[in-house]
Amino acid sequence: MIKITIPTPNVTITKQDNPKLSNIYGFTDFHLIPRDKGGIFMFYNGNGELLFVGKARKLRPRIKKHFEDTVSPIKMHRDEVTKIEVCTIENPVDREIYETYIINELKAKYNVDKVFFR
């Protein structure tokens, strides 16, 4: 059997209520997410419940698209997102494995693909 452990996030940002500083979708620390690195990202709600897991070759632009896109799986639930965790993982095969594992192990609420637990 293969032993997989969920990677420790490199960056965690939380949504601010009425942020006074420059912000993107309520996240004032959005600039901490790497622009040109690949990895996985996890969206959480205020109760700490995992909402969505995704992967990207370039993290920051992909995460921004989830807040702008009309086809994003979380488009109806964007307001629920209060925390974003990012793990930098350069190898695309590793990203795929981690994404699928996290979706099923932590039972991500709005992931519809790669789900084996329903």
C-alpha positions in Angstrom: 0.0 0.0 0.0 1.2 3.5 -0.8 1.5 5.9 2.2 0.5 9.5 1.3 0.5 12.4 3.8 -1.2 15.7 3.2 1.5 18.3 2.6 1.9 21.2 5.1 0.7 24.5 3.5 3.4 27.0 2.5 0.9 29.9 2.6 -2.3 30.4 4.5 -4.4 33.5 4.0 -7.7 34.5 5.7 -10.5 36.8 4.5 -10.8 40.1 6.4 -14.1 41.8 7.2 -14.0 45.3 5.9 -10.3 45.3 5.0 -8.7 48.7 5.1 -5.7 47.7 3.0 -5.7 46.8 -0.7 -7.4 43.5 -1.1 -8.5 40.9 -3.6 -11.9 39.4 -2.8 -11.4 40.3 0.9 -8.0 38.7 1.1 -5.3 41.3 2.0 -2.4 38.8 1.8 -3.2 37.5 -1.7 0.2 38.7 -2.8 1.8 35.9 -0.7 0.5 33.2 -3.0 3.3 32.4 -5.5 2.5 33.7 -9.0 4.8 31.4 -11.1 4.9 28.2 -9.0 2.7 25.1 -9.3 0.9 23.4 -6.5 -2.4 22.7 -4.9 -4.9 25.0 -3.1 -7.6 24.4 -0.6 -10.6 26.7 0.1 -12.2 26.5 3.6 -15.2 28.1 5.1 -15.5 29.8 8.5 -16.2 26.5 10.3 -12.9 25.0 9.0 -14.8 22.8 6.5 -13.0 22.0 3.3 -15.0 23.4 0.4 -12.8 22.8 -2.7 -9.4 21.5 -3.7 -7.6 22.4 -6.9 -4.3 22.2 -8.6 -2.4 24.6 -10.9 0.8 25.2 -12.8 0.6 28.9 -11.7 -1.2 29.2 -8.4 -2.2 32.9 -8.0 -3.8 33.3 -11.5 -5.7 30.0 -11.1 -7.0 30.9 -7.6 -8.1 34.3 -8.9 -10.0 32.7 -11.7 -12.1 30.8 -9.2 -13.4 34.1 -7.9 -14.0 35.5 -11.4 -15.0 32.6 -13.6 -18.6 31.8 -14.5 -17.8 28.1 -14.8 -16.0 27.6 -11.5 -17.4 24.8 -9.4 -17.5 27.2 -6.4 -19.2 30.1 -8.3 -22.3 29.9 -6.2 -20.3 29.5 -3.0 -17.5 32.1 -3.3 -18.8 34.1 -0.3 -18.3 31.0 1.9 -14.5 31.0 1.3 -12.8 32.5 4.4 -9.4 30.7 4.2 -7.1 29.6 1.4 -4.2 27.2 2.0 -1.6 26.8 -0.7 1.0 24.0 -1.0 3.8 24.5 -3.5 4.3 21.2 -5.5 6.2 21.5 -8.8 5.9 18.0 -10.1 2.6 17.7 -12.1 2.1 14.0 -11.2 2.5 14.7 -7.5 0.0 17.5 -7.8 -2.5 15.2 -9.3 -2.0 12.5 -6.7 -2.3 15.0 -3.8 -5.3 16.7 -5.2 -7.2 13.4 -5.6 -6.1 12.1 -2.2 -7.1 15.3 -0.3 -10.5 15.5 -2.1 -11.3 12.0 -0.9 -9.6 11.9 2.4 -11.0 15.3 3.7 -14.2 15.0 1.7 -14.1 18.3 -0.1 -17.7 19.7 -0.3 -17.8 21.2 -3.8 -15.4 19.0 -5.8 -17.4 16.9 -8.2 -14.6 15.2 -10.2 -12.2 12.7 -8.7 -14.7 11.8 -5.9 -14.8 8.3 -4.7 -16.5 8.8 -1.3 -20.1 9.6 -2.4 
